[in-house]
């Protein structure tokens, strides 16, 4: 089932981080633990690892965007899953650009 990739809490008490870059293109497959994106705070740059295998269906924020912890950054799907209507799926999941 498709789900949202949300901005992780990169460091204790961090309320937001900046998306530095997407390490994968849309429609790219990834394995559990693969780095999906790089995010930065004032103190560190951190890779965001995948929590399971999947496909990066759509990015919701671009590089250089500051994103609140917990806010949606991308839509990801299970390996082999087809998301017929990405916009409808995002609306259903509450995914909007941060």
RALIN-V386717 format. One record per pair of residues at least 24 apart in sequence whose C-alpha atoms are under 7 Angstrom apart, sorted by the first residue. I is the first residue (numbers start at 0). J is the second residue. D is the distance in whole Angstrom. If there is no record, write none. Layout:
I;J;D / I;J;D
This chain:
0;76;6 / 0;77;6 / 1;74;7 / 1;75;6 / 1;76;4 / 1;77;6 / 2;74;6 / 2;75;6 / 2;76;6 / 3;71;6 / 3;73;6 / 3;74;5 / 3;75;6 / 3;94;7 / 4;71;6 / 4;72;6 / 4;73;5 / 4;74;6 / 4;75;7 / 5;69;5 / 5;70;5 / 5;71;4 / 5;72;5 / 6;66;7 / 6;67;7 / 6;68;5 / 6;69;5 / 6;70;6 / 6;71;6 / 6;72;6 / 7;68;6 / 7;69;6 / 8;68;6 / 14;67;6 / 14;68;5 / 15;65;7 / 15;66;5 / 15;67;4 / 15;68;5 / 16;40;5 / 16;65;6 / 16;66;6 / 16;67;7 / 17;63;6 / 17;64;5 / 17;65;4 / 17;66;6 / 18;62;5 / 18;63;6 / 18;64;6 / 18;65;6 / 19;62;5 / 19;63;6 / 20;62;5 / 25;55;5 / 25;56;6 / 25;57;6 / 25;58;7 / 26;54;6 / 26;55;5 / 26;56;5 / 27;54;6 / 27;55;6 / 28;53;6 / 28;54;4 / 28;55;6 / 29;53;5 / 29;54;6 / 52;77;7 / 52;78;6 / 53;77;4 / 53;78;4 / 54;78;6 / 59;95;7 / 59;96;5 / 60;96;6 / 60;97;6 / 66;97;6 / 70;97;6 / 71;95;7 / 71;96;7 / 71;97;7
